[in-house]
């Protein structure tokens, strides 16, 4: 995948865990790519950027902010020093990496 399409594919791959809606996936992909390009969290979540991204995605300001709140409530977006940010547990900076490997461990128990 290209760096531009990485976040879309990455979040789709782990969405079984994240449980994001299709719109939330699009928003998170968009935010993550802008962050990768160097946009700070302060700029990424300011009013101007929210309006721009919402417009790019044909969403009203109200709808876009509702998606941001939903992702914040579920821990996809978190506050770090009072600043909204993409949760570092899920965001991957791909500046200096060529691949990402996944390992899933499932414990299987007998029914009682």
Backbone as JSON Lines, residues from 0, in Angstrom:
{"i":0,"aa":"X","n":[0.84,-1.18,0.0],"ca":[0.0,0.0,0.0],"c":[0.88,1.24,0.0]}
{"i":1,"aa":"X","n":[0.33,2.34,-0.49],"ca":[1.06,3.6,-0.44],"c":[0.88,4.21,0.95]}
{"i":2,"aa":"X","n":[1.74,5.17,1.28],"ca":[1.6,5.84,2.58],"c":[0.27,6.57,2.66]}
{"i":3,"aa":"X","n":[-0.22,7.06,1.53],"ca":[-1.5,7.78,1.52],"c":[-2.67,6.86,1.85]}
{"i":4,"aa":"X","n":[-2.6,5.6,1.42],"ca":[-3.71,4.68,1.69],"c":[-3.46,3.77,2.89]}
{"i":5,"aa":"X","n":[-2.3,3.9,3.53],"ca":[-1.96,3.03,4.65],"c":[-3.0,3.05,5.77]}
{"i":6,"aa":"X","n":[-3.36,4.24,6.25],"ca":[-4.24,4.32,7.42],"c":[-5.61,3.71,7.14]}
{"i":7,"aa":"X","n":[-6.12,3.9,5.95],"ca":[-7.41,3.3,5.6],"c":[-7.32,1.78,5.72]}
{"i":8,"aa":"X","n":[-6.3,1.19,5.12],"ca":[-6.13,-0.27,5.15],"c":[-5.82,-0.76,6.57]}
{"i":9,"aa":"X","n":[-4.99,-0.02,7.29],"ca":[-4.61,-0.39,8.64],"c":[-5.82,-0.41,9.57]}
{"i":10,"aa":"X","n":[-6.6,0.66,9.55],"ca":[-7.77,0.71,10.43],"c":[-8.84,-0.29,10.02]}
{"i":11,"aa":"X","n":[-8.97,-0.57,8.73],"ca":[-9.9,-1.61,8.3],"c":[-9.46,-2.97,8.85]}
{"i":12,"aa":"X","n":[-8.14,-3.21,8.87],"ca":[-7.62,-4.5,9.34],"c":[-7.87,-4.71,10.83]}
{"i":13,"aa":"X","n":[-7.84,-3.64,11.61],"ca":[-8.03,-3.78,13.06],"c":[-9.44,-3.35,13.52]}
{"i":14,"aa":"X","n":[-10.33,-3.12,12.58],"ca":[-11.65,-2.63,12.94],"c":[-12.5,-3.65,13.7]}
{"i":15,"aa":"X","n":[-12.17,-4.91,13.62],"ca":[-12.87,-5.9,14.44],"c":[-12.72,-5.61,15.92]}
{"i":16,"aa":"X","n":[-11.6,-4.99,16.27],"ca":[-11.34,-4.6,17.66],"c":[-11.88,-3.19,17.92]}
{"i":17,"aa":"X","n":[-11.66,-2.28,16.96],"ca":[-12.05,-0.88,17.16],"c":[-13.56,-0.68,17.1]}
{"i":18,"aa":"X","n":[-14.22,-1.45,16.24],"ca":[-15.68,-1.36,16.05],"c":[-16.13,0.04,15.61]}
{"i":19,"aa":"X","n":[-15.44,0.57,14.61],"ca":[-15.79,1.88,14.07],"c":[-16.81,1.75,12.96]}
{"i":20,"aa":"X","n":[-17.66,2.77,12.82],"ca":[-18.58,2.81,11.69],"c":[-17.78,3.18,10.44]}
{"i":21,"aa":"X","n":[-18.39,3.05,9.28],"ca":[-17.68,3.4,8.04],"c":[-17.29,4.88,8.03]}
{"i":22,"aa":"X","n":[-18.14,5.76,8.53],"ca":[-17.81,7.2,8.59],"c":[-16.68,7.45,9.58]}
{"i":23,"aa":"X","n":[-16.7,6.77,10.72],"ca":[-15.63,6.94,11.7],"c":[-14.29,6.47,11.12]}
{"i":24,"aa":"X","n":[-14.31,5.38,10.36],"ca":[-13.09,4.91,9.7],"c":[-12.54,5.98,8.75]}
{"i":25,"aa":"X","n":[-13.42,6.59,7.98],"ca":[-13.0,7.63,7.04],"c":[-12.41,8.82,7.78]}
{"i":26,"aa":"X","n":[-13.05,9.24,8.86],"ca":[-12.57,10.38,9.63],"c":[-11.22,10.06,10.27]}
{"i":27,"aa":"X","n":[-11.1,8.88,10.89],"ca":[-9.85,8.5,11.54],"c":[-8.72,8.37,10.53]}
{"i":28,"aa":"X","n":[-9.0,7.82,9.37],"ca":[-8.02,7.74,8.28],"c":[-7.55,9.14,7.9]}
{"i":29,"aa":"X","n":[-8.49,10.05,7.72],"ca":[-8.18,11.42,7.33],"c":[-7.33,12.12,8.4]}
{"i":30,"aa":"X","n":[-7.74,12.02,9.65],"ca":[-6.99,12.64,10.76],"c":[-5.59,12.05,10.86]}
{"i":31,"aa":"X","n":[-5.48,10.74,10.74],"ca":[-4.19,10.06,10.88],"c":[-3.23,10.46,9.78]}
{"i":32,"aa":"X","n":[-3.73,10.55,8.55],"ca":[-2.85,10.94,7.45],"c":[-2.37,12.38,7.6]}
{"i":33,"aa":"X","n":[-3.24,13.26,8.04],"ca":[-2.83,14.65,8.27],"c":[-1.79,14.72,9.39]}
{"i":34,"aa":"X","n":[-1.96,13.9,10.43],"ca":[-0.98,13.84,11.51],"c":[0.35,13.33,10.98]}
{"i":35,"aa":"X","n":[0.32,12.28,10.16],"ca":[1.53,11.73,9.55],"c":[2.26,12.8,8.73]}
{"i":36,"aa":"X","n":[1.49,13.65,8.03],"ca":[2.09,14.7,7.21],"c":[2.69,15.84,8.04]}
{"i":37,"aa":"X","n":[2.51,15.77,9.37],"ca":[3.15,16.74,10.23],"c":[2.24,17.71,10.95]}
{"i":38,"aa":"X","n":[0.93,17.55,10.8],"ca":[0.02,18.46,11.49],"c":[0.01,18.12,12.98]}
{"i":39,"aa":"X","n":[0.15,19.13,13.81],"ca":[0.15,18.92,15.26],"c":[-1.26,18.6,15.73]}
{"i":40,"aa":"X","n":[-1.36,17.98,16.92],"ca":[-2.68,17.67,17.48],"c":[-3.47,18.96,17.68]}
{"i":41,"aa":"X","n":[-2.8,20.02,18.11],"ca":[-3.49,21.29,18.32],"c":[-4.14,21.77,17.03]}
{"i":42,"aa":"X","n":[-3.41,21.7,15.93],"ca":[-3.95,22.12,14.63],"c":[-4.95,21.1,14.08]}
{"i":43,"aa":"X","n":[-4.69,19.82,14.34],"ca":[-5.54,18.76,13.8],"c":[-6.97,18.84,14.33]}
{"i":44,"aa":"X","n":[-7.12,19.28,15.57],"ca":[-8.46,19.3,16.17],"c":[-9.0,20.7,16.4]}
{"i":45,"aa":"X","n":[-8.4,21.7,15.76],"ca":[-8.96,23.05,15.93],"c":[-10.19,23.22,15.04]}
{"i":46,"aa":"X","n":[-10.92,24.3,15.27],"ca":[-12.18,24.53,14.57],"c":[-11.99,24.6,13.06]}
{"i":47,"aa":"X","n":[-10.96,25.29,12.61],"ca":[-10.73,25.45,11.17],"c":[-10.51,24.09,10.5]}
{"i":48,"aa":"X","n":[-9.67,23.26,11.11],"ca":[-9.39,21.95,10.52],"c":[-10.63,21.05,10.55]}
{"i":49,"aa":"X","n":[-11.37,21.11,11.65],"ca":[-12.61,20.31,11.73],"c":[-13.58,20.71,10.62]}
{"i":50,"aa":"X","n":[-13.71,22.02,10.39],"ca":[-14.6,22.49,9.32],"c":[-14.09,22.03,7.96]}
{"i":51,"aa":"X","n":[-12.77,22.09,7.75],"ca":[-12.19,21.68,6.48],"c":[-12.41,20.2,6.22]}
{"i":52,"aa":"X","n":[-12.09,19.38,7.22],"ca":[-12.26,17.93,7.05],"c":[-13.73,17.59,6.86]}
{"i":53,"aa":"X","n":[-14.59,18.18,7.68],"ca":[-16.02,17.94,7.53],"c":[-16.5,18.29,6.13]}
{"i":54,"aa":"X","n":[-16.04,19.42,5.61],"ca":[-16.41,19.83,4.26],"c":[-15.88,18.85,3.22]}
{"i":55,"aa":"X","n":[-14.63,18.43,3.36],"ca":[-14.04,17.46,2.43],"c":[-14.83,16.16,2.41]}
{"i":56,"aa":"X","n":[-15.43,15.8,3.55],"ca":[-16.18,14.56,3.66],"c":[-17.69,14.76,3.51]}
{"i":57,"aa":"X","n":[-18.08,15.97,3.08],"ca":[-19.49,16.31,2.88],"c":[-20.33,16.08,4.14]}
{"i":58,"aa":"X","n":[-19.79,16.51,5.28],"ca":[-20.49,16.39,6.55],"c":[-20.75,17.77,7.12]}
{"i":59,"aa":"X","n":[-21.86,17.89,7.81],"ca":[-22.11,19.15,8.51],"c":[-21.18,19.22,9.72]}
{"i":60,"aa":"X","n":[-20.98,20.41,10.21],"ca":[-20.15,20.61,11.39],"c":[-20.71,19.79,12.57]}
{"i":61,"aa":"X","n":[-22.03,19.81,12.7],"ca":[-22.71,19.08,13.76],"c":[-22.42,17.58,13.68]}
{"i":62,"aa":"X","n":[-22.6,16.99,12.5],"ca":[-22.36,15.56,12.33],"c":[-20.9,15.2,12.58]}
{"i":63,"aa":"X","n":[-19.99,16.0,12.02],"ca":[-18.57,15.73,12.2],"c":[-18.21,15.75,13.69]}
{"i":64,"aa":"X","n":[-18.67,16.76,14.41],"ca":[-18.37,16.86,15.84],"c":[-18.99,15.71,16.63]}
{"i":65,"aa":"X","n":[-20.16,15.22,16.19],"ca":[-20.75,14.05,16.85],"c":[-19.88,12.81,16.69]}
{"i":66,"aa":"X","n":[-19.3,12.63,15.5],"ca":[-18.38,11.5,15.29],"c":[-17.13,11.65,16.16]}
{"i":67,"aa":"X","n":[-16.61,12.86,16.27],"ca":[-15.43,13.11,17.12],"c":[-15.78,12.76,18.57]}
{"i":68,"aa":"X","n":[-16.94,13.19,19.03],"ca":[-17.35,12.9,20.41],"c":[-17.51,11.4,20.62]}
{"i":69,"aa":"X","n":[-18.12,10.71,19.68],"ca":[-18.31,9.27,19.78],"c":[-16.96,8.55,19.88]}
{"i":70,"aa":"X","n":[-16.01,8.95,19.05],"ca":[-14.69,8.31,19.09],"c":[-13.94,8.67,20.37]}
{"i":71,"aa":"X","n":[-14.18,9.85,20.91],"ca":[-13.58,10.24,22.19],"c":[-14.18,9.43,23.33]}
{"i":72,"aa":"X","n":[-15.49,9.27,23.32],"ca":[-16.16,8.5,24.36],"c":[-15.68,7.05,24.4]}
{"i":73,"aa":"X","n":[-15.28,6.51,23.25],"ca":[-14.84,5.11,23.18],"c":[-13.32,4.95,23.26]}
{"i":74,"aa":"X","n":[-12.58,6.06,23.44],"ca":[-11.13,5.98,23.63],"c":[-10.31,5.92,22.36]}
{"i":75,"aa":"X","n":[-10.93,6.08,21.2],"ca":[-10.18,6.13,19.94],"c":[-9.4,7.44,19.9]}
{"i":76,"aa":"X","n":[-10.05,8.5,20.32],"ca":[-9.41,9.8,20.51],"c":[-9.35,10.03,22.01]}
{"i":77,"aa":"X","n":[-8.23,10.55,22.49],"ca":[-8.07,10.78,23.93],"c":[-7.48,12.17,24.16]}
{"i":78,"aa":"X","n":[-7.57,12.61,25.39],"ca":[-6.96,13.88,25.78],"c":[-5.61,13.6,26.41]}
{"i":79,"aa":"X","n":[-4.59,14.27,25.88],"ca":[-3.25,14.22,26.43],"c":[-2.9,15.66,26.79]}
{"i":80,"aa":"X","n":[-2.7,15.91,28.08],"ca":[-2.46,17.29,28.55],"c":[-3.54,18.25,28.05]}
{"i":81,"aa":"X","n":[-4.79,17.82,28.17],"ca":[-5.97,18.6,27.79],"c":[-6.14,18.79,26.29]}
{"i":82,"aa":"X","n":[-5.25,18.19,25.48],"ca":[-5.32,18.32,24.03],"c":[-5.82,17.02,23.42]}
{"i":83,"aa":"X","n":[-6.85,17.1,22.59],"ca":[-7.38,15.92,21.91],"c":[-6.31,15.36,20.98]}
{"i":84,"aa":"X","n":[-6.21,14.03,20.94],"ca":[-5.2,13.35,20.13],"c":[-5.73,11.98,19.72]}
{"i":85,"aa":"X","n":[-5.16,11.42,18.68],"ca":[-5.47,10.03,18.32],"c":[-4.76,9.16,19.34]}
{"i":86,"aa":"X","n":[-5.47,8.18,19.87],"ca":[-4.9,7.32,20.9],"c":[-3.6,6.69,20.39]}
{"i":87,"aa":"X","n":[-2.48,6.91,21.1],"ca":[-1.2,6.37,20.64],"c":[-1.17,4.84,20.62]}
{"i":88,"aa":"X","n":[-2.1,4.19,21.29],"ca":[-2.16,2.73,21.26],"c":[-2.6,2.21,19.89]}
{"i":89,"aa":"X","n":[-3.29,3.06,19.12],"ca":[-3.74,2.61,17.79],"c":[-3.06,3.36,16.64]}
{"i":90,"aa":"X","n":[-2.6,4.59,16.87],"ca":[-1.96,5.36,15.8],"c":[-0.53,4.86,15.6]}
{"i":91,"aa":"X","n":[-0.16,4.64,14.37],"ca":[1.2,4.22,14.02],"c":[1.83,5.28,13.13]}
{"i":92,"aa":"X","n":[2.97,5.8,13.55],"ca":[3.72,6.75,12.72],"c":[4.51,5.92,11.71]}
{"i":93,"aa":"X","n":[4.21,6.08,10.45],"ca":[4.81,5.24,9.41],"c":[5.98,5.93,8.71]}
{"i":94,"aa":"X","n":[6.5,6.98,9.31],"ca":[7.58,7.73,8.68],"c":[8.77,6.84,8.33]}
{"i":95,"aa":"X","n":[9.2,6.01,9.26],"ca":[10.42,5.22,9.04],"c":[10.19,3.72,9.08]}
{"i":96,"aa":"X","n":[9.01,3.26,8.74],"ca":[8.75,1.82,8.73],"c":[8.29,1.37,7.36]}
{"i":97,"aa":"X","n":[8.56,0.13,7.06],"ca":[8.18,-0.43,5.76],"c":[7.06,-1.44,5.86]}
{"i":98,"aa":"X","n":[6.84,-1.98,7.06],"ca":[5.76,-2.95,7.22],"c":[5.32,-3.0,8.68]}
{"i":99,"aa":"X","n":[4.12,-3.52,8.89],"ca":[3.59,-3.73,10.22],"c":[3.05,-5.16,10.26]}
{"i":100,"aa":"X","n":[3.44,-5.89,11.3],"ca":[2.97,-7.25,11.48],"c":[1.95,-7.29,12.61]}
{"i":101,"aa":"X","n":[0.96,-8.14,12.47],"ca":[-0.06,-8.32,13.5],"c":[0.06,-9.73,14.07]}
{"i":102,"aa":"X","n":[-0.12,-9.84,15.36],"ca":[-0.22,-11.13,16.02],"c":[-1.46,-11.1,16.9]}
{"i":103,"aa":"X","n":[-2.33,-12.05,16.69],"ca":[-3.53,-12.16,17.5],"c":[-3.44,-13.43,18.33]}
{"i":104,"aa":"X","n":[-3.76,-13.33,19.59],"ca":[-3.79,-14.49,20.47],"c":[-5.2,-14.68,20.98]}
{"i":105,"aa":"X","n":[-5.74,-15.87,20.76],"ca":[-7.08,-16.19,21.23],"c":[-6.96,-17.35,22.22]}
{"i":106,"aa":"X","n":[-7.53,-17.19,23.38],"ca":[-7.63,-18.28,24.35],"c":[-8.97,-18.95,24.16]}
{"i":107,"aa":"X","n":[-8.97,-20.24,23.98],"ca":[-10.2,-20.99,23.75],"c":[-10.48,-21.82,25.0]}
{"i":108,"aa":"X","n":[-11.66,-21.65,25.53],"ca":[-12.06,-22.35,26.75],"c":[-13.17,-23.34,26.42]}
{"i":109,"aa":"X","n":[-13.22,-24.39,27.19],"ca":[-14.31,-25.37,27.08],"c":[-15.58,-24.76,27.65]}
{"i":110,"aa":"X","n":[-16.71,-25.06,27.03],"ca":[-17.99,-24.63,27.59],"c":[-18.26,-25.38,28.88]}
{"i":111,"aa":"X","n":[-18.8,-24.71,29.85],"ca":[-19.1,-25.39,31.11],"c":[-20.55,-25.73,31.21]}
